[in-house]
Amino acid sequence: MDTKQELCQWEAAAAEYRRVQESSAFSAQNRALVEHRFSGIGAVRILDAGCGYGQYTAWFAQQGARVTGCDGARAMLELAQERYPGCRFDLADLTGTLPYPDSAFDLVFCNQVLMDLPQIDCTAAEFARVLRAGGRLWFSIVHPAFYLGEWVAGADGKKRAKEISGYLTWQERTGNFWGKSTHYHRPLCDYLNLFARCGFSLTELTEPPAYDPDENTADLPLFLCAEFVKVGQGQRL
Ligand SMILES: C[S@@+](CC[C@H](N)C(=O)[O-])C[C@H]1O[C@@H](n2cnc3c(N)ncnc32)[C@H](O)[C@@H]1O
């Protein structure tokens, strides 16, 4: 599926995506992670890349940040602008050149977006370009090691483990959570090596336990969060 097609899915899914986000346990866990990391961040320049309906753009603005949200789906941006008229939202395709000058931001924040993009090479290079030297990149994705696995129930009937296959293989899979959206699986090394090649140095990787320990084992993370500092292009020895 190409970028235009995957963005059409997000156009159609926008309203339902917002409804699910506002009522689900997994999005509450995601929000708690973000708030824990960034509360009180202050007047830094932030790009909320793939901002959706603007929930985190607005939250960062409340923390005192100078934040811009961008997304490739007009319907998402319409929801964002309607609910958060004081925030800035731009239409931008994250698989292409971003409409911002070099070094425009101190932080690129990209929550639950990268696994929804068919290609991320240009995305990573653009994140590096729009960040100042020493700036930070923070992203979260659904955990690539477990997300596509099938749950296996234990003797008590609860979901206890996951059966994984095809982890090392690039995969495209369309799901139906808020209308159709397409997930692009890549192994963790693809993400980490790509950002390393683009001049980022990893500062923290977190794998928080599952959001619903009654339903799923708390030993398997649903999300993966990674934080980097922009240090410049690395030299290979
Ligand atoms: C799972 S949602 C995450 C939204 C938001 N970051 C949040 O946490 O609520 C993925 C977002 O990525 C956006 N997106 C998907 N493909 C894109 C692309 N090629 N360029 C820009 N945004 C894209 C979608 O429109 C959607 O808003």
The ligand as a Gaussian input file, in Angstrom:
#p B3LYP/6-31G(d) Opt

LIG

0 1
 C       -2.084000       5.955000      15.562000
 S       -2.345000       7.588000      15.038000
 C       -1.415000       8.535000      16.243000
 C       -1.915000       9.946000      16.363000
 C       -1.337000      10.756000      17.523000
 N        0.100000      10.816000      17.473000
 C       -1.807000      10.196000      18.845000
 O       -0.972000       9.680000      19.596000
 O       -3.013000      10.272000      19.104000
 C       -1.306000       7.691000      13.603000
 C       -1.353000       9.066000      12.952000
 O       -0.403000       9.091000      11.887000
 C       -0.949000       9.834000      10.824000
 N       -0.268000       9.447000       9.590000
 C       -0.309000       8.235000       8.989000
 N        0.426000       8.271000       7.866000
 C        0.933000       9.526000       7.764000
 C        1.777000      10.172000       6.814000
 N        2.247000       9.530000       5.750000
 N        2.102000      11.462000       7.037000
 C        1.621000      12.120000       8.128000
 N        0.819000      11.561000       9.045000
 C        0.486000      10.272000       8.868000
 C       -2.422000       9.473000      10.846000
 O       -3.212000      10.383000      10.139000
 C       -2.701000       9.428000      12.337000
 O       -3.113000      10.678000      12.797000

